[in-house]
Amino acid sequence: MTAVVLAALAGAVGLLLVPGPVWSTYRIAPPVAGARRREPRWLGKKKAVDDPFAAAASYDLFAVCLRSGLPVAASAKVVSQSAPPALAQILAHASDLLSLGADPLQAWAVPGDADQSAAMLAAVTRRSARAGSSPVSGLEELADNQRSEAQDRAAAAAERAGVAISGPLGLCFLPAFVCLGIVPVVMGLAGKVFGGGLL
């Protein structure tokens, strides 16, 4: 009977001593009253990931908006909310100028140091504005080109990784192969040659 009571008492004390989720989050430093909640230290800071397909998705969204009947200014405003920063800046600027009635050639002008994706978008929209046609086919072509370039870059990076790993792998594998594969065979043959009286 006393063993059951001691076990129950030990279990109750153990439950009281188990730290809560706040303690595991803050680990050593206790939470300060009124301070903002901190992220767990082991997660580190969130890094901005450069998505290689973000510009292609923006081109596709722009084409879909235009195909659905939205004007160019409204389509550019919608796309600027989810586009990469360099592209979003050009889209928002062009949307504002087009809403005010500016000339499309002037609205889609980009500075000389503009991002390549923004410069390509501006070239397509200026060309379609000069021709008086819809830029949908040009935007779809830009999206396809952007995706194929991203896939080519990914394939090239994978090939470079394969070449880079072959050096350390060879440095580790070759000595082991020589020690475990060639040396025993040579020693076995040498024992037969020298010990067998052939020489």
Stockholm file with secondary structure:
# STOCKHOLM 1.0

chainA/1-199         MTAVVLAALAGAVGLLLVPGPVWSTYRIAPPVAGARRREPRWLGKKKAVDDPFAAAASYDLFAVCLRSGLPVAASAKVVSQSAPPALAQILAHASDLLSLGADPLQAWAVPGDADQSAAMLAAVTRRSARAGSSPVSGLEELADNQRSEAQDRAAAAAERAGVAISGPLGLCFLPAFVCLGIVPVVMGLAGKVFGGGLL
#=GR chainA/1-199 SS CHHHHHHHHHHHHHHHHSCCHHHHHHTTSCCCTTCCCCCCGGGCCCCCCCCTTHHHHHHHHHHHHHHTTCCHHHHHHHHHTTSCHHHHHHHHHHHHHHHTTCCHHHHTCCCTTCCHHHHHHHHHHHHHHHHTSCSHHHHHHHHHHHHHHHHHHHHHHHHHHHHHHHHHHHHHHHHHHIIIIIHHHHHHHHHHHHHTTCC
#=GC SS_cons         CHHHHHHHHHHHHHHHHSCCHHHHHHTTSCCCTTCCCCCCGGGCCCCCCCCTTHHHHHHHHHHHHHHTTCCHHHHHHHHHTTSCHHHHHHHHHHHHHHHTTCCHHHHTCCCTTCCHHHHHHHHHHHHHHHHTSCSHHHHHHHHHHHHHHHHHHHHHHHHHHHHHHHHHHHHHHHHHHIIIIIHHHHHHHHHHHHHTTCC
//
